[in-house]
Amino acid sequence: MEKSFSHQPDYLLLWSFIVLVFLGFLMLFSSSSWISLEKTGSPIYYLSHQILYGLLPGCLLAYIFSKFSLRFLRGLAVLFFIISLIFLILVFIPRFGFQAGGAASWLEVGSFTFQPSEFAKLALIVYLAALLEKKVKEGEIKNFKESFEPFLIILVPFVILLFFQPDMGTLGIICLIALLMFFAAGANLLHIFLLILMGVFCLGIGFLTFPHQKERIMTFMHPEEDSLGMSYQVNQSLIALGSGGIFGRGFGNGIQKYNYLPQPMGDTIFAVWAEETGFIGSLIILLLFLLILWRGFIISKRAPDNFSRLLAIGIISWIEIQGFVHIMAVCGLIPFTGLPLPFISYGGSALISSFIGLGILINISKRTV
């Protein structure tokens, strides 16, 4: 039997997200107002678009999923999995898919566009939670044939479809989430090690297959070379970070967002925030993500069953890994991936899927023991 709601949700987690979203919209307004004014004649076009097509539907879906029966959600796992794969396949069909940023990652239906890979992350998390719960219950989680092989069979279609988009950033995030969920379920450590080796092999193939992936690695290793070419993005991000100092230039007073930083409201939005609010503002964002990680860990530890526990681990891993990958890339600590900063970067698909994940986390927090 599913545990009924027995107490209030984790308000510390909820308020952490509310503050993060509020600061995110401040970041978005500052980073996009100039571009918005130049392209549309209105300084709030991108902000209002994010509110109408990201925040409002996201909040509605978060509320619905916070009330959703988790047992019913478990029953929909296969359907979510199949639909997400179909959408990932459709991006390769010219009638439906189109390219943006060098990757075939978008679907277009009339005037409506969305990025299927953002929802595929959540669909995979739900399906893996259901599968791994079953394997734990049946005592097969450490068995190669009964656990490792099904896990790999599920992961391979996502790997192939994302590899050929190519969207190596999302592919890496999905593989890390799946690996952490597999580990948390109690998988054989030898199987975990084997998966890591396979992941390294796939990265090597991607490095050799796609020239722009090789460029990103070389830029990371030698950012001082070709500062106006391959290394331009990372160098401009580092200039923004250094210009912010302790307290920043002041909200709205950043310079790098004016045709210096590529994708200032997406890939490099944290650099804009760091320049305008300095070390103190950057630290606030980091602390919010760490607070969310802590509360997510507590929720997963106190979850009433393995499905809820693994679901919480998958969602919190997704938000935290993607968040820190974005921040580390902007800081020049890892190669640029093009991943959005959760709840902050411009993009309705990313924001809506993140809000659904938040709704599920809140749902689980009301059932903790």
N, C-alpha and C positions, 0 to 999 in steps of 0.2 A: 504493500500500500504506500502511496505517495504521502509524504508528510504534509499536513495542512499548514497554512500560515499560523505561526504561534507567537510571533513578536513583530516589532517594527523593523523596517529595513536598516541596513548599515548607513546611518545618516552621515557619518564621517566620510565614507566612500562617496556618497551622493553629493555632498557639498564640495568635495575635492573636484569632482567632475564639473559641477556648476561653475566654480571659480575658474577652472581650466578653460571651459567653453567661453566664459565671459572675456577672459584675457585673450583667448583665441580670436574673438571677433574684434577686439581692439587692435590686435596684430594685423588682422586681415584688412581692416579699414585703413590703417596707416600704410601698409605695404601696397595696397591696390588703388588707393584714391587717385594717384597721379596717372597711372596707366588707364584707369577707368575714365577719367576726365578726357584724356587724350584720344581714346578710342570711341567713346560713346557720348561725350559731352556732359556726363554726369559723374561726380566723384564717388557716388555710392552704388553704381550699377552692380559691381561684383559683390559688394556687401549685401545688397538687397536680394540678389540672385541666390546667394548662399543661405540667406534666411528663408526665402520662399521655397527653394528646392532642396535644402539640406536640413536646416534647423527645425522647421515646422513639421515636415513628415518624419524626421528623425525622432523628435520628442513624442509624437503620436505613437510611433512604432515602439519606442522604448517603454512607454506606458503600457501598451498592449502586451509586450513580452514580459513586463514585470508582473503581470497578472496571469500569464499563460500557465497552463498545467504542464509541468516538466515531463510528466509521463506522456502527455499528448505530443510534446515537442520531440521526445525520443521516438515516438511512432512515425514522425514526419522526417526522420533523419535520412532515410533512403530517398525519399522524394526530393528533398533539398539537394542531396548529392547528385542525383540524375539531372535536375534542372540546371545546377551550376555547371556541370560538364557540357550540357547542350549549349548554354550561353557562351562558354569558352570556345566551343567549336565554331559558333556562328560568327565570331570576330574575324575568321578567315574567309568568310563568304562576302564578296564585294558588295552585294546588295544590302547587307546588314552592317558589316564592320568597316571601320576606317582607321587610318593611322594618325597618331598624334605623338609628338616627341620621339619619332623613330621606331615606335612599337605599334603593332596592330592590337590594341588593347581595348578598343571602344566599340560599342554597339549603337547604332542610330536607328530609331523608329520614329519617322516623321521628324518633328522638331525636338524630340526627346532623345538625349544621349546618356549613357551610363557606362561604367567600367565593371564588367562582370567579375574580374579578378578580386575586387573588393568584397563582393558577396560570397565568392568561392572560398575565401578564408574561413568565413563563419560557417558555411555549409560543411566544409571538411572537419572543422572542430566538432560540430554537432554529431556528424557521422562517426568520427573516430571515438568520441566519448561513448556512444552507444555500443560500438563494436568492442572496444577495450573493456567496457564494463562486463559484457557477456563473456569475454575470454577470462577475465579475473574470476567471475562467478563459477565458470566451468573448470577452473584450475588449469587452464591451457596457456596462460600468458607467457610462460617461459619456453613453450614448445615451438620449435622452428616451423614445422609444417602447419600447425594449427593457429599460430599467432603471427610469426614473422612474415610468412608468405602472404596471408590475407592483408596484412598491414602494407606490404610492399605493392601488392596488386592494386590497392586503393590509391596509393600515392603516385604510382607511375603515370596514370593519365593526366593528372595535374602537372607533373613534372614535364611531360612531353609537350602539352599544350602551351604552358607558360614559357618553355624553352624556345619554342619556335615563334612566339609573338615578336621579338623576344622581350621578356620582362624578368630579367634575372634577379632584380631586387625583390619582387613579390615571390618569385620561386624560392629564393633563399629564406624569406620569412616563413613561408608555408612549411618548408622542410624543417626549420628549427622548431616551429610550433608542434609539428607532428612528432618530432624526436623527443621533445620534452614531455609530451603527453604519453608517449610510449614508455619513457623512463619512469614517469610518475605512476603508471599502471603496474610497475614491477617487472618490466621486461628483463630478459637475460642481458647482462652487460656485454657479453660477446656479440649479441645481435645489435646492440647499440653501437658498438665499435665498428661493426661491419657497415652499418648505415652511414656512419661518419665517413668511412673510406669511400663509399659509393658517392656521397655528396661531394667530396673533394674531387673525385674523378669527373663528375658532371661539371663542376666549376672549371676544371681544366679543359674540358671539351668546349665549353662556352667561351673560354678565353681564346681558344684556337679558331673557333667558328665565326665569331662576330668581332670585327675589327674595333668597334667602339668600346667593347668590353676590355679589350687589350689596352686601348687608349686610357680608360679609366684607371686601370692598374698602374700603368706607366706614369700617369699624372700623379697618382698617390705616392709613388715611390720617388718621383723627381718633380715636385711642384714648382721648383725654381726654373725649370726649362719650359720654353714656349709659353711665357706668361700671358701672351695675347691670343694664344690658340687653345691647345688642349688643357692647359693649366689655368685658364682664365677664371673659370667658375670658382675653383677652390681658393685662388689668390684673392678674388674680390670678397669672398666670404671671410677670409682671414683679416682683410683690411677692415671690414665692417666690425668684426669682433674686437679688433685692437682699437678701433676708433671709439668704442663705447666706454672704455675705461671702467671705473667703479660704478658711477651713477648714470652713465649714458649721456647722449646729446639732448635728450628730452623727447617726449612722445611727439611723433610727427616730424621731428627735426632731422631724421636720418638723411644721409646723402647717397649712400650706395644703392638705394632703391630706384634712383633716377637713372635708368639705362646703364647701370654698372652691374648690378647683380642680375644674373639670369633667373627667371622664374621667382621674383621676390615674394609672391604670394603663395608659392607652392614649394619647390625644392629647397629654397633658401630662406624661407620665412623666419626661421629662428635667428638667422644672421641679422635680419632687419630689427627684430626685437632686441637682440644683444647690443646693436649699435645705439638704439634709442633708449634703452633702460639700463645698459651696462651690466656689470657683473651681478649686481643686486637683483635686477629683473630676471636675468638668466638663471640665477640660483633659485628664485621663486618657482620658475617652471620646473626645474629639476626636482625640487622638493615636492611639488605636487605629484609628479610622476612616481617618486619614491613612496609617497604617502598612499597613492593608489595601489602600488605594488604590495605594500605592507597589508592594507585592508583586503586586497584580493587574496593574498596568501592565507590570512586568517579565515576568510570565508571558505576557501577550498579545504582548509584543515578541519573546519567544523561542519562541512556539508553532510547532509543526512544519508547520502548513498554515493556509490562510486561514479555513477553517471553524472551527478551534480558536481562531485569533486573534480572529475576530469574535465568537465565542461568549464568550470571556473578557472582551472589551470590553463586550459587552452585559450580562453578569452583574455585573461590577464597577461599571458605570455605574448599574445598577439599585440596588445596595446603597448606593453612595455618594450618589447624587442623593437617594434617599428619606431616607437618614440625615440629610443636611445640610438638606434641606427641613424635616424635623421639628424639628431643633434651631433653625433660623432662625425658624420660625414661633413657637416657644416664646419666643424672644428678641425677638419683635416686629419682626423684620427683613423678613418677608413675611407675607401673610395666612395665617390658619389654613387647613389643608387637610384635617385629619382623618387624615393618613397615619401609620401606626405607625412607631416607631423600630425598624429591622431588628434581629432577634435579642434585642430587649429588651421591647417593648410586648406586652401581653397579647393573645393571639389565636393559636389553633392553626394556622389556614390560612396566616397570614403567616410563622409560625415554620417550618412544614414546607417551604413553598416556598423559603424562604431557605436552609434546610439542603440542599435538593436542589441549589440553585445553588452552595453551598459544595462539595458533593461533586463537581460537574462541574469547578469551578476546581481542586480538588486533583487530579482526574484529568488535566487538561491540564498541570498543573505537573510531573507525572511523565513527560511526553513532551517537555518543552522541550529545545531544542537549544543 
